[in-house]
Amino acid sequence: MIDKFSVVAESAHINFSAKVWAFTVIGEDVYVGSDTVIGSHCYIGAGTTIGKGVHIQTGVFLPNNSTIEDYAFIGPNVTFT
């Protein structure tokens, strides 16, 4: 499920069981694994890999080429640099 108010690059691969909530931006060549939930108002930079079962809360910023392992939990408004 990808909310209609999110912006997802055409080259991004979002697993069919993942959920992307409103106003999230997902960049080029991003991979999102199964059963992952990405909250609203997030930014996922180009080339990022997100494993399966990950929960990313509202307002998270992940810069380009980040890697998030399986089953990680990222709390609200976390900024990676």
C-alpha positions in Angstrom: 0.0 0.0 0.0 1.4 3.4 -1.0 -0.6 6.4 0.0 -1.7 8.6 -2.9 -0.1 11.6 -1.4 3.4 10.0 -1.3 6.0 10.6 -4.0 7.9 7.4 -5.0 10.5 7.3 -7.7 9.8 5.0 -10.6 13.0 3.0 -10.0 12.1 2.3 -6.4 11.2 -1.3 -5.4 8.5 -1.4 -2.8 7.5 -4.9 -1.7 3.8 -5.6 -2.1 3.3 -6.2 1.6 5.0 -2.9 2.7 3.0 0.2 3.7 4.0 3.8 2.8 1.9 6.5 4.5 1.1 10.1 3.3 3.6 12.8 2.3 6.6 10.5 2.3 9.2 10.9 -0.4 11.1 7.8 -1.6 14.1 8.4 -4.0 15.6 6.6 -6.9 16.8 3.0 -6.6 15.4 2.5 -3.1 14.5 -1.1 -2.0 11.9 -1.6 0.7 11.5 -5.2 2.1 8.4 -7.1 3.0 6.1 -6.2 5.9 7.9 -2.8 6.3 5.9 0.2 7.4 7.1 3.8 6.6 5.2 6.5 8.4 4.0 9.8 7.0 6.3 12.8 6.3 9.5 10.7 5.9 12.3 11.2 3.4 14.1 8.1 2.1 17.2 9.0 0.1 18.2 7.5 -3.2 20.0 4.2 -3.2 18.7 3.3 0.3 18.0 -0.4 1.3 15.4 -1.1 4.0 15.1 -4.7 5.1 12.0 -6.7 6.0 9.8 -6.0 9.0 11.2 -2.6 9.6 9.1 0.1 11.3 9.9 3.7 10.4 7.9 6.2 12.4 6.7 9.7 11.2 9.1 12.4 10.2 12.3 10.2 9.7 15.1 11.4 7.4 17.4 8.8 5.8 20.1 10.2 3.6 21.2 8.7 0.3 22.7 5.2 0.3 21.6 4.3 3.8 21.1 0.6 4.9 18.5 -0.4 7.5 18.7 -4.1 8.6 15.7 -6.4 9.0 13.3 -5.8 11.9 14.7 -2.4 12.9 12.6 0.2 14.6 13.2 3.9 14.0 11.4 6.3 16.3 9.6 9.5 15.3 11.6 12.4 13.8 14.9 10.6 13.8 17.5 12.2 11.4 20.4 10.1 10.1 23.4 12.1 8.9 
